[in-house]
């Protein structure tokens, strides 16, 4: 591994990001996540039309895409600024455990796109490896329960 770069998704990147998204959802151990080409296309369209909603990042190693992350912005009154929710983060298995995820988090922390005041993410309860990584990077487990009401 030599040259790791982070870039925003651009026109022409749709196929590789779509494949990464599908890999992520196939690996989901909970089996509760549903994804379709239509949902992916709407996400691409919404973020293209409303870049203030968030950004899809691509991580490259020697100019070869190896990862993507869907980072969604929301305003927090409590924290007084924009928080970025790292909604999805996928790294090709051959590149895992090499510090690339850490480098991406640090990239967001240091570049603070949109003057972010915080980063947040969710981890499946049985993914202790990811939990340990995020805690080592300074993430604190929330003292709140996370609830979701699907109204579709």
C-alpha positions, 0 to 999 in steps of 0.5 A, spaced: 500 500 500 503 506 497 498 512 495 491 512 499 487 518 497 480 520 498 475 523 493 468 525 492 464 521 488 464 524 481 460 522 474 462 516 472 463 513 479 456 510 479 458 503 477 464 502 482 460 505 488 454 501 486 458 495 487 461 497 493 454 498 496 451 491 494 457 488 497 456 492 504 449 489 504 451 482 502 456 482 508 451 485 513 450 480 518 443 482 521 440 480 514 435 486 516 438 491 510 434 491 503 438 495 498 436 495 490 438 499 484 432 503 485 434 506 492 442 506 490 440 511 484 435 515 488 441 516 493 446 518 487 440 523 484 439 526 491 446 527 493 447 530 486 441 535 486 442 537 494 450 536 496 448 539 502 445 533 504 451 529 504 457 526 500 459 519 497 467 518 498 471 514 494 478 511 497 483 509 492 489 505 493 494 507 487 488 510 484 484 503 484 477 504 488 478 500 494 472 503 499 466 508 499 463 511 505 456 515 505 456 521 509 450 524 511 449 531 514 444 534 519 444 540 523 444 539 531 441 544 535 445 541 541 452 541 538 451 547 535 453 545 528 453 540 522 454 533 524 456 528 519 453 521 520 457 516 517 451 512 514 455 507 510 463 505 510 465 499 506 472 497 505 474 491 500 476 485 504 483 485 502 485 492 504 482 491 511 486 491 518 491 496 514 489 502 517 485 505 511 479 506 515 482 510 521 485 514 515 479 516 512 476 518 519 482 522 521 481 525 514 474 527 515 476 529 522 482 534 520 478 536 513 472 538 517 467 538 510 462 543 511 465 546 518 462 539 521 462 539 529 462 532 530 462 525 527 457 519 528 456 512 526 452 506 528 455 499 529 452 492 529 452 490 536 456 483 534 461 487 531 466 488 536 472 489 532 469 495 529 466 498 536 474 497 538 476 501 532 471 507 533 473 507 540 480 507 539 479 513 535 475 517 540 468 515 539 464 515 545 458 510 545 452 514 546 448 514 552 441 514 548 438 508 545 437 509 537 430 508 535 427 508 528 420 508 525 420 506 518 414 510 515 414 507 508 
